[in-house]
Amino acid sequence: DVQKISEFLLEQRPSRHVALLLHDANCPHCRKALPELDLVAKALTKEAVVLGHVDCTSNKAAMRTHFNLKGFPCLLFWRKQPESLDELVGKTVVVDSDSAFLLRASRLAGLGAERDKSRLALLGKEVIILQVDGKDMTVQVETETKQKVWIPHEVLIEQGRRVPYRREEAMTKYQNLWEKDLMQSFVQRAMQPLVAKLPSSSLQSLEKEDGHALVLCAAVLSRGFLEAATNYHQTLRAFHTPSCPELGSGDHILSYSPASLQWTAAPGRAKAAAAVAGKEVTSNDTHLVQWVGQHQYPGISALTIHSVHAWLRAGRPTVLLAIKLNDFEKNIMVENQLREVGKPTPVGNMELYSYGPFDRYLGVADGTLEGFNYFGVAASNLPRVVVFDDPEHWVEDEDYVTAERLSEHLPRVARMWRMSSTPRGYALWIAKRFVAVYLKLDRDANASFGYAGRCVVVGLLLVFIWAQARGLVWLVQSLVNMLNDDEDSKKKAEEKKKKKDK
C-alpha cells in the first residue's frame, strides 16, 4: 500500500535511486511491461539503483490519487536523497517575489492552478513551514492570517539566501513504449546529475553524448537554467561551462544535436547542429525557459519510430519528410530542399540554425515504417511531406506540398485544411478526397476536350450531388416512416389489449 511504499523509499533513498513499476493484474500493457522491467534490472545490476514492482490491483484508486496517475502501468523514479526536506519544518522563511517563477515552479511540481491566487498572495511575505512532501518537493506554509497553502520548495528564501534547488529529487514518470531499451534509457538518464560540467572547453566533446544536449556558457549557473534542465531532463542532457570559445566572448545558451542524430542523404556526412542565443536570453530566467522549450531539436533530425513521439511534442510545429532509405538520388534532392528551408550557418564542426516564432523543426524518417499510412502516406509513393501543427493536427497533400518543391510550397500550408483524428478531421479528409478527384477529372477533361469537357465534368458533378442528396432524403424519410410505423404498432397493440381487458 501507499504507506509501505513510503517506508521503502525512506529506507532506500539515502543511498540509492529507486524505480518502481505500479501495475494492475488485469492490464495487458502491465503484463508486457513486467518482463521488460526484469531485463532492465539485469542490465543495471552494477548501478546504484533498486528496481521493483507493486501490484496495485486491490487498491488502484488510492494509488492513482497518491501518485497522481492516469492509469496503469506506470514506472516511477526517485533520485537518491541524502538529506530530506524535513529539516525545513518549523522554520520561518520568505517567499520569492518573482510571480512568473512561482507559477512555473508550481506547474513543474504538479500543483493545480486553482490555488494560484493564494500562492501569489504570498509573494515577498514571511511564512512558517508546517510540513513537506518529498514526493513532489513541495512544502505547506502558513501565513500571518493562518491560511495554509502548498508551494514549491525552490521559491523559498532563508536568511537572505535561496533554499538549494532540489527539484531533480522529485518523482519522475516514464512516458514511452514498454520496451526494455527505452525503459533502461529512462532510468539511466534519470540517474545522471541534473547539470554536469562540460567534459572539456570545446563543444566537440559533446559528440560522445548519445542524445541532445543543453549547454550554458556563463560564469554563474542561473536559476532559469536549472529550471530548464529539470523541465527537459528526459530529452536534453544539461551542461555548464564558464565559456564557449567557438561562440566568442559573453554568455550563451546552446541547444546541441550531435552528428549521430542528424540526417543526410549520404551516411557519415552529417555535422552536429545547434541553436544559440546570447545574453538577451540568458539574463532573463523566463525567456531562457521559453527559449529552451522552443529549440530542443535543431537541424534536420534523423527520426525513428521511438524518437518521433517526443519530436512531435517538442514545443514547435514540424515538417516531416517520409523517404525511401535506399533511393539515394531522391534523398539528395530532399536534403537540398530541407537545407534551403533551414538555411544553416557553418561554425567550426557544427551548423547553426536560427528559428523565428513561426519556423518549424525539420525531420526525416523511413516512410516504409508502420503508421505513416494513417497520415495519408503510402510506402509506394515516396518521398512525401507531412506538416504538423501539433501531434493531433497535420497537413498532407501530394500535389500541393511536395518534397521536390518544399521551400516553395511550405507557405501554402497556412491556408490548407488541417486533418485530425476527430470527426471534423475525418469529414475534412472525405471532402479533401472529393475535391482532389474533381480537380483531377477537371484537368483531364480540359486536356482532352477543352472547355466543353470541363462543362461536362461540372454537369456530372451536379448530377452526382443531386443523386446523393436524393439518397439522403430517402434515407431520412425511411427512418421517419419506420419510427411512425413503430408508434402505430404500439397504439394498435394497446387498443387490442384494452379490448381484451373489457
ABEGO torsion letter per residue (X at the ends): XAAAAAAAAAAAAAABBBBBBBBBAABAAAAAAAAAAAAAAAAAAABBBBBBBBBAAAAAAAAAAAAGBAEOBBBBBBBBBABBAAAABGBBBBBBABAAAAAAAAAAAGBBAAAAAAAAAABGBBBBBABBBAAAGBBBBBBAAGBBBBBBAAABBBGGBBBBBAAAABBBBBBBBBBAAAAAAAAAAAABBABBBBABABAAAAAABABBBBBBBBABBBAAAAAAAAAAAAABBBBBBABBAAAEBEBBBBBBBBAAABBBABBGABBBBBBBBBAAAAABAAAAAAAAAAAABBEBBBBBAAAAAAAAAAGBBBBBBBBBAABAAAAAAAAAAAAAAAGBBBBEABBBBBBBAABBBBBBBBAABBGAAAAGBBAABOBBBBBBABAABBBBBAAABBAAAAAAAAAAAAABBBBBABAAAAAAAAAAAAAAAAAAAAAAAAAAAEAAAAAAAAAAAAAAAAAAAAAAAAAAAAAAAAAAAAAAAAAAAAAAAAAAAX
